[in-house]
């Protein structure tokens, strides 16, 4: 069994408190987060937020899964780049992630646009983060060869 950990520390109230998040790998170390970063600072310069971290996890997992799909078909990707956009709305039950859009572009010699889209669709369905986020009602994707 593979396990990974992250730690979040929060100090203060919900609206005015602040926190730090760290990962076991050290990729994030005491990275600030809080309500202002989540709801007011969309440029990300004030710190991170949970939705941005979900987007990062989904983009990285999906891109790696696409690389494996292509490799397993005997092809070699030169470059794959994904932007994941997490959309959140305030609903009756509170703030809810309502959709995730994956925008993938790739350079893959010897692969047609249709093959590339099939690889990406299979990766979207099969990557562990996509499966973990199955409760999100809409996960869309565009895949284009450069």
Rosetta constraint file for C-alpha pairs under 8 A:
AtomPair CA 4 CA 24 HARMONIC 7.14 0.50
AtomPair CA 5 CA 23 HARMONIC 6.29 0.50
AtomPair CA 5 CA 24 HARMONIC 5.72 0.50
AtomPair CA 6 CA 21 HARMONIC 7.05 0.50
AtomPair CA 6 CA 22 HARMONIC 5.62 0.50
AtomPair CA 6 CA 23 HARMONIC 4.24 0.50
AtomPair CA 6 CA 24 HARMONIC 5.91 0.50
AtomPair CA 7 CA 21 HARMONIC 5.61 0.50
AtomPair CA 7 CA 22 HARMONIC 5.27 0.50
AtomPair CA 7 CA 23 HARMONIC 6.32 0.50
AtomPair CA 8 CA 19 HARMONIC 6.84 0.50
AtomPair CA 8 CA 20 HARMONIC 5.71 0.50
AtomPair CA 8 CA 21 HARMONIC 4.36 0.50
AtomPair CA 8 CA 22 HARMONIC 6.52 0.50
AtomPair CA 9 CA 19 HARMONIC 5.27 0.50
AtomPair CA 9 CA 20 HARMONIC 5.39 0.50
AtomPair CA 9 CA 21 HARMONIC 6.49 0.50
AtomPair CA 10 CA 17 HARMONIC 6.93 0.50
AtomPair CA 10 CA 18 HARMONIC 5.78 0.50
AtomPair CA 10 CA 19 HARMONIC 4.16 0.50
AtomPair CA 10 CA 20 HARMONIC 6.75 0.50
AtomPair CA 11 CA 17 HARMONIC 5.42 0.50
AtomPair CA 11 CA 18 HARMONIC 5.57 0.50
AtomPair CA 11 CA 19 HARMONIC 6.07 0.50
AtomPair CA 12 CA 16 HARMONIC 6.57 0.50
AtomPair CA 12 CA 17 HARMONIC 4.02 0.50
AtomPair CA 12 CA 18 HARMONIC 6.60 0.50
AtomPair CA 13 CA 17 HARMONIC 4.67 0.50
AtomPair CA 14 CA 35 HARMONIC 7.10 0.50
AtomPair CA 15 CA 34 HARMONIC 7.87 0.50
AtomPair CA 15 CA 35 HARMONIC 5.71 0.50
AtomPair CA 15 CA 36 HARMONIC 7.91 0.50
AtomPair CA 16 CA 34 HARMONIC 7.77 0.50
AtomPair CA 16 CA 35 HARMONIC 7.07 0.50
AtomPair CA 17 CA 34 HARMONIC 6.53 0.50
AtomPair CA 17 CA 35 HARMONIC 7.55 0.50
AtomPair CA 18 CA 32 HARMONIC 7.12 0.50
AtomPair CA 18 CA 33 HARMONIC 6.09 0.50
AtomPair CA 18 CA 34 HARMONIC 4.82 0.50
AtomPair CA 18 CA 35 HARMONIC 7.59 0.50
AtomPair CA 19 CA 32 HARMONIC 5.61 0.50
AtomPair CA 19 CA 33 HARMONIC 5.15 0.50
AtomPair CA 19 CA 34 HARMONIC 5.92 0.50
AtomPair CA 20 CA 29 HARMONIC 7.88 0.50
AtomPair CA 20 CA 30 HARMONIC 4.66 0.50
AtomPair CA 20 CA 31 HARMONIC 4.98 0.50
AtomPair CA 20 CA 32 HARMONIC 4.41 0.50
AtomPair CA 20 CA 33 HARMONIC 5.81 0.50
AtomPair CA 21 CA 28 HARMONIC 6.78 0.50
AtomPair CA 21 CA 29 HARMONIC 6.55 0.50
AtomPair CA 21 CA 30 HARMONIC 5.15 0.50
AtomPair CA 21 CA 31 HARMONIC 5.12 0.50
AtomPair CA 21 CA 32 HARMONIC 6.56 0.50
AtomPair CA 21 CA 33 HARMONIC 7.31 0.50
AtomPair CA 22 CA 26 HARMONIC 6.75 0.50
AtomPair CA 22 CA 27 HARMONIC 7.65 0.50
AtomPair CA 22 CA 28 HARMONIC 4.82 0.50
AtomPair CA 22 CA 29 HARMONIC 4.35 0.50
AtomPair CA 22 CA 30 HARMONIC 5.19 0.50
AtomPair CA 22 CA 31 HARMONIC 6.43 0.50
AtomPair CA 23 CA 27 HARMONIC 6.17 0.50
AtomPair CA 23 CA 28 HARMONIC 5.29 0.50
AtomPair CA 23 CA 29 HARMONIC 6.48 0.50
AtomPair CA 31 CA 47 HARMONIC 6.59 0.50
AtomPair CA 31 CA 48 HARMONIC 7.00 0.50
AtomPair CA 32 CA 46 HARMONIC 7.62 0.50
AtomPair CA 32 CA 47 HARMONIC 4.95 0.50
AtomPair CA 32 CA 48 HARMONIC 6.35 0.50
AtomPair CA 33 CA 37 HARMONIC 5.92 0.50
AtomPair CA 33 CA 38 HARMONIC 7.41 0.50
AtomPair CA 33 CA 46 HARMONIC 7.80 0.50
AtomPair CA 33 CA 47 HARMONIC 5.17 0.50
AtomPair CA 33 CA 48 HARMONIC 5.07 0.50
AtomPair CA 33 CA 49 HARMONIC 5.56 0.50
AtomPair CA 34 CA 38 HARMONIC 6.15 0.50
AtomPair CA 34 CA 47 HARMONIC 7.77 0.50
AtomPair CA 34 CA 48 HARMONIC 7.83 0.50
AtomPair CA 34 CA 49 HARMONIC 6.91 0.50
AtomPair CA 35 CA 39 HARMONIC 5.90 0.50
AtomPair CA 35 CA 40 HARMONIC 7.59 0.50
AtomPair CA 36 CA 40 HARMONIC 4.91 0.50
AtomPair CA 36 CA 41 HARMONIC 6.09 0.50
AtomPair CA 37 CA 41 HARMONIC 4.84 0.50
AtomPair CA 37 CA 42 HARMONIC 7.04 0.50
AtomPair CA 37 CA 44 HARMONIC 6.79 0.50
AtomPair CA 37 CA 46 HARMONIC 5.82 0.50
AtomPair CA 37 CA 47 HARMONIC 5.73 0.50
AtomPair CA 37 CA 48 HARMONIC 6.17 0.50
AtomPair CA 37 CA 49 HARMONIC 6.19 0.50
AtomPair CA 38 CA 42 HARMONIC 7.37 0.50
AtomPair CA 38 CA 48 HARMONIC 7.25 0.50
AtomPair CA 38 CA 49 HARMONIC 5.15 0.50
AtomPair CA 38 CA 50 HARMONIC 7.64 0.50
AtomPair CA 38 CA 51 HARMONIC 7.94 0.50
AtomPair CA 41 CA 45 HARMONIC 7.16 0.50
AtomPair CA 41 CA 46 HARMONIC 6.43 0.50
AtomPair CA 44 CA 48 HARMONIC 6.06 0.50
AtomPair CA 48 CA 52 HARMONIC 6.52 0.50
AtomPair CA 48 CA 53 HARMONIC 7.37 0.50
AtomPair CA 49 CA 53 HARMONIC 6.45 0.50
AtomPair CA 50 CA 54 HARMONIC 6.23 0.50
AtomPair CA 51 CA 55 HARMONIC 6.16 0.50
AtomPair CA 51 CA 86 HARMONIC 6.36 0.50
AtomPair CA 52 CA 56 HARMONIC 6.15 0.50
AtomPair CA 52 CA 86 HARMONIC 7.38 0.50
AtomPair CA 53 CA 57 HARMONIC 6.09 0.50
AtomPair CA 54 CA 58 HARMONIC 6.01 0.50
AtomPair CA 54 CA 86 HARMONIC 7.66 0.50
AtomPair CA 55 CA 59 HARMONIC 5.96 0.50
AtomPair CA 55 CA 84 HARMONIC 5.14 0.50
AtomPair CA 55 CA 85 HARMONIC 6.16 0.50
AtomPair CA 55 CA 86 HARMONIC 5.97 0.50
AtomPair CA 55 CA 100 HARMONIC 7.88 0.50
AtomPair CA 56 CA 60 HARMONIC 6.09 0.50
AtomPair CA 56 CA 84 HARMONIC 7.00 0.50
AtomPair CA 57 CA 61 HARMONIC 6.04 0.50
AtomPair CA 57 CA 129 HARMONIC 7.02 0.50
AtomPair CA 58 CA 62 HARMONIC 5.85 0.50
AtomPair CA 58 CA 84 HARMONIC 6.76 0.50
AtomPair CA 58 CA 129 HARMONIC 5.61 0.50
AtomPair CA 58 CA 130 HARMONIC 6.76 0.50
AtomPair CA 59 CA 63 HARMONIC 5.98 0.50
AtomPair CA 59 CA 82 HARMONIC 5.64 0.50
AtomPair CA 59 CA 83 HARMONIC 6.11 0.50
AtomPair CA 59 CA 84 HARMONIC 5.27 0.50
AtomPair CA 59 CA 102 HARMONIC 7.03 0.50
AtomPair CA 60 CA 64 HARMONIC 6.16 0.50
AtomPair CA 60 CA 82 HARMONIC 7.63 0.50
AtomPair CA 61 CA 65 HARMONIC 6.08 0.50
AtomPair CA 61 CA 127 HARMONIC 6.19 0.50
AtomPair CA 61 CA 128 HARMONIC 7.17 0.50
AtomPair CA 61 CA 129 HARMONIC 6.37 0.50
AtomPair CA 62 CA 66 HARMONIC 6.10 0.50
AtomPair CA 62 CA 82 HARMONIC 7.98 0.50
AtomPair CA 62 CA 123 HARMONIC 5.98 0.50
AtomPair CA 62 CA 124 HARMONIC 6.03 0.50
AtomPair CA 62 CA 127 HARMONIC 5.73 0.50
AtomPair CA 62 CA 129 HARMONIC 7.59 0.50
AtomPair CA 62 CA 130 HARMONIC 7.56 0.50
AtomPair CA 63 CA 67 HARMONIC 6.31 0.50
AtomPair CA 63 CA 80 HARMONIC 6.61 0.50
AtomPair CA 63 CA 81 HARMONIC 6.94 0.50
AtomPair CA 63 CA 82 HARMONIC 6.32 0.50
AtomPair CA 63 CA 104 HARMONIC 7.83 0.50
AtomPair CA 63 CA 123 HARMONIC 7.88 0.50
AtomPair CA 64 CA 68 HARMONIC 6.35 0.50
AtomPair CA 65 CA 69 HARMONIC 6.23 0.50
AtomPair CA 65 CA 123 HARMONIC 5.07 0.50
AtomPair CA 65 CA 124 HARMONIC 7.85 0.50
AtomPair CA 65 CA 126 HARMONIC 7.58 0.50
AtomPair CA 65 CA 127 HARMONIC 5.79 0.50
AtomPair CA 66 CA 70 HARMONIC 6.26 0.50
AtomPair CA 66 CA 119 HARMONIC 6.02 0.50
AtomPair CA 66 CA 120 HARMONIC 5.45 0.50
AtomPair CA 66 CA 122 HARMONIC 7.70 0.50
AtomPair CA 66 CA 123 HARMONIC 5.04 0.50
AtomPair CA 66 CA 124 HARMONIC 7.94 0.50
AtomPair CA 67 CA 71 HARMONIC 6.03 0.50
AtomPair CA 67 CA 76 HARMONIC 7.96 0.50
AtomPair CA 67 CA 77 HARMONIC 6.65 0.50
AtomPair CA 67 CA 80 HARMONIC 7.58 0.50
AtomPair CA 68 CA 72 HARMONIC 5.88 0.50
AtomPair CA 69 CA 73 HARMONIC 6.49 0.50
AtomPair CA 69 CA 119 HARMONIC 5.56 0.50
AtomPair CA 69 CA 120 HARMONIC 7.80 0.50
AtomPair CA 69 CA 122 HARMONIC 7.48 0.50
AtomPair CA 69 CA 123 HARMONIC 6.76 0.50
AtomPair CA 70 CA 74 HARMONIC 6.76 0.50
AtomPair CA 70 CA 75 HARMONIC 5.53 0.50
AtomPair CA 70 CA 76 HARMONIC 6.56 0.50
AtomPair CA 70 CA 77 HARMONIC 6.95 0.50
AtomPair CA 70 CA 116 HARMONIC 7.93 0.50
AtomPair CA 70 CA 119 HARMONIC 6.34 0.50
AtomPair CA 71 CA 75 HARMONIC 5.08 0.50
AtomPair CA 71 CA 76 HARMONIC 5.64 0.50
AtomPair CA 71 CA 77 HARMONIC 7.53 0.50
AtomPair CA 75 CA 108 HARMONIC 7.55 0.50
AtomPair CA 75 CA 109 HARMONIC 7.62 0.50
AtomPair CA 75 CA 110 HARMONIC 7.33 0.50
AtomPair CA 75 CA 111 HARMONIC 7.62 0.50
AtomPair CA 76 CA 108 HARMONIC 6.41 0.50
AtomPair CA 76 CA 109 HARMONIC 7.20 0.50
AtomPair CA 77 CA 106 HARMONIC 7.41 0.50
AtomPair CA 77 CA 107 HARMONIC 6.08 0.50
AtomPair CA 77 CA 108 HARMONIC 4.38 0.50
AtomPair CA 77 CA 109 HARMONIC 6.94 0.50
AtomPair CA 78 CA 106 HARMONIC 7.59 0.50
AtomPair CA 78 CA 107 HARMONIC 5.32 0.50
AtomPair CA 78 CA 108 HARMONIC 5.62 0.50
AtomPair CA 78 CA 109 HARMONIC 7.47 0.50
AtomPair CA 79 CA 106 HARMONIC 5.47 0.50
AtomPair CA 79 CA 107 HARMONIC 5.08 0.50
AtomPair CA 79 CA 108 HARMONIC 7.08 0.50
AtomPair CA 80 CA 104 HARMONIC 6.99 0.50
AtomPair CA 80 CA 105 HARMONIC 5.89 0.50
AtomPair CA 80 CA 106 HARMONIC 4.32 0.50
AtomPair CA 80 CA 107 HARMONIC 6.45 0.50
AtomPair CA 81 CA 104 HARMONIC 5.61 0.50
AtomPair CA 81 CA 105 HARMONIC 5.40 0.50
AtomPair CA 81 CA 106 HARMONIC 6.26 0.50
AtomPair CA 82 CA 102 HARMONIC 6.42 0.50
AtomPair CA 82 CA 103 HARMONIC 5.33 0.50
AtomPair CA 82 CA 104 HARMONIC 4.32 0.50
AtomPair CA 82 CA 105 HARMONIC 6.52 0.50
AtomPair CA 83 CA 102 HARMONIC 5.83 0.50
AtomPair CA 83 CA 103 HARMONIC 5.15 0.50
AtomPair CA 83 CA 104 HARMONIC 6.66 0.50
AtomPair CA 84 CA 100 HARMONIC 6.68 0.50
AtomPair CA 84 CA 101 HARMONIC 5.60 0.50
AtomPair CA 84 CA 102 HARMONIC 4.56 0.50
AtomPair CA 84 CA 103 HARMONIC 6.36 0.50
AtomPair CA 85 CA 100 HARMONIC 5.47 0.50
AtomPair CA 85 CA 101 HARMONIC 5.13 0.50
AtomPair CA 85 CA 102 HARMONIC 6.58 0.50
AtomPair CA 86 CA 97 HARMONIC 6.90 0.50
AtomPair CA 86 CA 98 HARMONIC 7.89 0.50
AtomPair CA 86 CA 99 HARMONIC 6.02 0.50
AtomPair CA 86 CA 100 HARMONIC 4.53 0.50
AtomPair CA 86 CA 101 HARMONIC 6.70 0.50
AtomPair CA 87 CA 97 HARMONIC 5.78 0.50
AtomPair CA 87 CA 98 HARMONIC 5.86 0.50
AtomPair CA 87 CA 99 HARMONIC 5.26 0.50
AtomPair CA 87 CA 100 HARMONIC 6.18 0.50
AtomPair CA 88 CA 95 HARMONIC 6.48 0.50
AtomPair CA 88 CA 96 HARMONIC 5.34 0.50
AtomPair CA 88 CA 97 HARMONIC 4.24 0.50
AtomPair CA 88 CA 98 HARMONIC 5.51 0.50
AtomPair CA 88 CA 99 HARMONIC 7.20 0.50
AtomPair CA 89 CA 95 HARMONIC 5.52 0.50
AtomPair CA 89 CA 96 HARMONIC 5.49 0.50
AtomPair CA 89 CA 97 HARMONIC 6.56 0.50
AtomPair CA 89 CA 98 HARMONIC 6.65 0.50
AtomPair CA 90 CA 94 HARMONIC 5.39 0.50
AtomPair CA 90 CA 95 HARMONIC 4.20 0.50
AtomPair CA 90 CA 96 HARMONIC 6.20 0.50
AtomPair CA 91 CA 95 HARMONIC 5.88 0.50
AtomPair CA 91 CA 96 HARMONIC 6.62 0.50
AtomPair CA 97 CA 136 HARMONIC 6.55 0.50
AtomPair CA 98 CA 136 HARMONIC 5.94 0.50
AtomPair CA 98 CA 137 HARMONIC 6.32 0.50
AtomPair CA 98 CA 138 HARMONIC 6.62 0.50
AtomPair CA 99 CA 136 HARMONIC 6.10 0.50
AtomPair CA 99 CA 137 HARMONIC 6.45 0.50
AtomPair CA 99 CA 138 HARMONIC 4.65 0.50
AtomPair CA 99 CA 139 HARMONIC 5.62 0.50
AtomPair CA 99 CA 140 HARMONIC 7.73 0.50
AtomPair CA 100 CA 136 HARMONIC 7.65 0.50
AtomPair CA 100 CA 138 HARMONIC 6.37 0.50
AtomPair CA 100 CA 139 HARMONIC 4.69 0.50
AtomPair CA 100 CA 140 HARMONIC 6.36 0.50
AtomPair CA 101 CA 139 HARMONIC 5.62 0.50
AtomPair CA 101 CA 140 HARMONIC 4.70 0.50
AtomPair CA 101 CA 141 HARMONIC 5.51 0.50
AtomPair CA 102 CA 139 HARMONIC 7.52 0.50
AtomPair CA 102 CA 140 HARMONIC 6.16 0.50
AtomPair CA 102 CA 141 HARMONIC 4.52 0.50
AtomPair CA 102 CA 142 HARMONIC 6.45 0.50
AtomPair CA 103 CA 141 HARMONIC 5.72 0.50
AtomPair CA 103 CA 142 HARMONIC 5.04 0.50
AtomPair CA 103 CA 143 HARMONIC 6.33 0.50
AtomPair CA 104 CA 141 HARMONIC 7.38 0.50
AtomPair CA 104 CA 142 HARMONIC 5.97 0.50
AtomPair CA 104 CA 143 HARMONIC 4.67 0.50
AtomPair CA 104 CA 144 HARMONIC 6.38 0.50
AtomPair CA 105 CA 143 HARMONIC 5.67 0.50
AtomPair CA 105 CA 144 HARMONIC 4.81 0.50
AtomPair CA 105 CA 145 HARMONIC 5.56 0.50
AtomPair CA 105 CA 146 HARMONIC 6.31 0.50
AtomPair CA 106 CA 143 HARMONIC 7.69 0.50
AtomPair CA 106 CA 144 HARMONIC 6.35 0.50
AtomPair CA 106 CA 145 HARMONIC 4.77 0.50
AtomPair CA 106 CA 146 HARMONIC 5.61 0.50
AtomPair CA 107 CA 145 HARMONIC 5.67 0.50
AtomPair CA 107 CA 146 HARMONIC 5.39 0.50
AtomPair CA 108 CA 145 HARMONIC 7.17 0.50
AtomPair CA 111 CA 115 HARMONIC 6.11 0.50
AtomPair CA 111 CA 116 HARMONIC 6.36 0.50
AtomPair CA 112 CA 116 HARMONIC 6.14 0.50
AtomPair CA 113 CA 117 HARMONIC 6.17 0.50
AtomPair CA 113 CA 144 HARMONIC 6.74 0.50
AtomPair CA 113 CA 145 HARMONIC 6.23 0.50
AtomPair CA 114 CA 118 HARMONIC 6.26 0.50
AtomPair CA 115 CA 119 HARMONIC 6.23 0.50
AtomPair CA 116 CA 120 HARMONIC 6.20 0.50
AtomPair CA 116 CA 143 HARMONIC 7.09 0.50
AtomPair CA 116 CA 144 HARMONIC 7.50 0.50
AtomPair CA 116 CA 145 HARMONIC 7.29 0.50
AtomPair CA 117 CA 121 HARMONIC 6.03 0.50
AtomPair CA 117 CA 142 HARMONIC 7.90 0.50
AtomPair CA 117 CA 143 HARMONIC 5.58 0.50
AtomPair CA 117 CA 144 HARMONIC 7.39 0.50
AtomPair CA 118 CA 122 HARMONIC 6.15 0.50
AtomPair CA 119 CA 123 HARMONIC 6.19 0.50
AtomPair CA 120 CA 124 HARMONIC 6.05 0.50
AtomPair CA 120 CA 143 HARMONIC 6.66 0.50
AtomPair CA 121 CA 125 HARMONIC 6.29 0.50
AtomPair CA 121 CA 141 HARMONIC 7.85 0.50
AtomPair CA 122 CA 126 HARMONIC 5.99 0.50
AtomPair CA 123 CA 127 HARMONIC 5.53 0.50
AtomPair CA 124 CA 130 HARMONIC 6.20 0.50
AtomPair CA 124 CA 141 HARMONIC 7.94 0.50
AtomPair CA 125 CA 130 HARMONIC 6.43 0.50
AtomPair CA 125 CA 131 HARMONIC 6.96 0.50
AtomPair CA 126 CA 130 HARMONIC 6.87 0.50
AtomPair CA 126 CA 131 HARMONIC 6.70 0.50
AtomPair CA 127 CA 131 HARMONIC 6.41 0.50
AtomPair CA 128 CA 132 HARMONIC 6.08 0.50
AtomPair CA 129 CA 133 HARMONIC 6.09 0.50
AtomPair CA 130 CA 134 HARMONIC 6.25 0.50
